[in-house]
Each structure stands twice: as structure tokens, then as C-alpha cells.
């Protein structure tokens, strides 16, 4: 159709252009929706990846072989939202906390001291002198504090590698490991020995404290994994420490065996029958502690490396 001026009518063109515009808007809306949905999914995935989870319930054993083939059921909850534990939960510390790591180094020092003192006390003393007794009490107080802290330190689960902050799980795990030995090691066995009428059987309980050597062993194990420290140097130092410690323990045991006989039979012991030139060990209990200890160390080294008591008759 034409207008009065002879120009063609534009109604059909207007309709087609409006249809194209509508189609373009629809396509643009669909593309925009897809883009927003994609960004939303990416954001949710990033948010989920940044969230940390913990294991609240960890079954100790699987009751059937069928369940052992499937991952154990776990109750996962966000650390920020889990309010279980109440007052204790707010005091749980991370195992890599800087102050706690300093404390562990402090405890390693006392563990090394206690591991050295225990054989010495068992072999050479029937009751510690006052200065060593006070030093020993300071160490026992430090270990008691460490026991309390062990209930407040989170741990990493070996299956999920998540940090467990649940106080109940931490307490159960510690009680199943070394809690009993740590607690018994803090008992004042020297005082108990004197209070029980100096019964020799009580002194054997001192060896419970030897479980503290695990702290020193763990220290060397961590040091071997530290890339800042030369591995060969660490292994050499560890070997020297182990050799000296076993020699020290053997020397204390050898001396203790010599003291099990009465004084009238001292001459039949390895140290009582020893005579170096004009110096005699016939009454070795009256000799100063340093001389007795060095002699016992020498005897332990010779006994474990050569032919034993042959040197004492040379």
C-alpha cells in the first residue's frame, strides 16, 4: 500500500523491526541469566573451598567388613558454627600455636633431664638429696601442667587431615594414649619410698618416668623433617645421644646390682673387687659420687664393647 504522497507504507517494516528487537532482548536476557548463574556457582564453590570442617564423631572400629569397604559415617560441622564444648571450646589451641611450640621445647628439656635423672636416682641414691629433690619437684610440676595442656590442644585427624577442636574427642584420644603413664610419672616416688619404710619394690616404679623419652625421640623425629637443619648432622647428633644415654643407663644398673649385696660381701661385686694400683674400691659406698659414676661408666663401656670384667684383674 502507498500513501497519498506516493511513499510505501512502513507498517510491515515497523513490525519486523520490533520483532527483531524483542528477539535480541530475549537472547540478551538468556545470556545474562547464564552468566549470572555461572558466576553464582563459581562463587559458591570458592566459598565452600575456603570453609574448614571438623570431625565430631569418629568411630574407632568398623563393625563389619561391608562397612570397612565404604567410608565411615562422619558428622561434619563448621568450626564457626559448632558450639559444642562450651567453656573449654574457647580455650582449645592449635597444635602449631607459637606459644605452645615454645612450651613443647621447654617440656623436651625437662623430659631429657628426667630421663637422665631416673636411672641415676635408681642406681646411686636411696632417696634424693635436698637440692636434687627440689629440682625434681620443679620438673614434676611442669609435667603436671603439660598434662592439663594436652587436654586443651587440638589434633589433626589421620584420616581426614582435619584439625579436631572437639574437647571430648581430644580427651578420649589422650586418655587412650599416654595419659596414665604421664600421670603416674608425676607421682613423688621418692617421698612415697620414704613413707613406705624404704621398701625396695617401690623404687622400681621410678622406671615409669622412662616413657618421657618418647618426647625426646619425637623432638629428633621432627628435627629430621625440618629442611632448615642438615639431615646428616641431626642423625649424627641423635646417634651420639642414644649411645651416651644407653651407656649411662647401663652404668647405673651395673652399680645398682653391686649395691644389692650387703656390705659384708662387697668384695664379691665387680666394683668392690676392683683395685687400680694403690687405690682400692673395697668400701665403694664411701667413695664420692663422681668417682663411682665415672667408674661405672667405664665398666659399662668396657663390658658392652670388649670382654667384660677382664680389665678389673689386669
C-alpha positions, 0 to 999 in steps of 0.5 A: 500500500502507498500513501497519498504522497506516493511513499510505501507504507512502513507498517510491515517494516515497523513490525519486523523491526520490533520483532527483531528487537524483542528477539535480541532482548530475549537472547540478551536476557538468556545470556545474562541469566547464564552468566549470572548463574555461572558466576553464582556457582563459581562463587559458591564453590570458592566459598565452600573451598575456603570453609574448614570442617571438623570431625565430631564423631569418629568411630574407632572400629568398623563393625563389619567388613561391608562397612570397612569397604565404604567410608565411615559415617562422619558428622561434619560441622563448621568450626564457626558454627559448632558450639559444642564444648562450651567453656573449654571450646574457647580455650582449645589451641592449635597444635602449631600455636607459637606459644605452645611450640615454645612450651613443647621445647621447654617440656623436651628439656625437662623430659631429657633431664628426667630421663637422665635423672631416673636411672641415676636416682635408681642406681646411686641414691636411696632417696634424693638429696635436698637440692636434687629433690627440689629440682625434681619437684620443679620438673614434676610440676611442669609435667603436671601442667603439660598434662592439663595442656594436652587436654586443651590442644587440638589434633589433626585427624589421620584420616581426614587431615582435619584439625579436631577442636572437639574437647571430648574427642581430644580427651578420649584420644589422650586418655587412650594414649599416654595419659596414665603413664604421664600421670603416674610419672608425676607421682613423688616416688621418692617421698612415697619410698620414704613413707613406705619404710624404704621398701625396695619394690617401690623404687622400681616404679621410678622406671615409669618416668622412662616413657618421657623419652618418647618426647625426646625421640619425637623432638629428633623425629621432627628435627629430621623433617625440618629442611632448615637443619642438615639431615646428616648432622641431626642423625649424627647428633641423635646417634651420639645421644642414644649411645651416651644415654644407653651407656649411662643407663647401663652404668647405673644398673651395673652399680645398682646390682653391686649395691644389692649385696650387703656390705659384708660381701662387697668384695664379691661385686665387680666394683668392690673387687676392683683395685687400680694400683694403690687405690682400692674400691673395697668400701665403694659406698664411701667413695664420692659420687663422681668417682663411682659414676665415672667408674661405672661408666667405664665398666659399662663401656668396657663390658658392652664393647670388649670382654667384660670384667677382664680389665678389673684383674689386669 
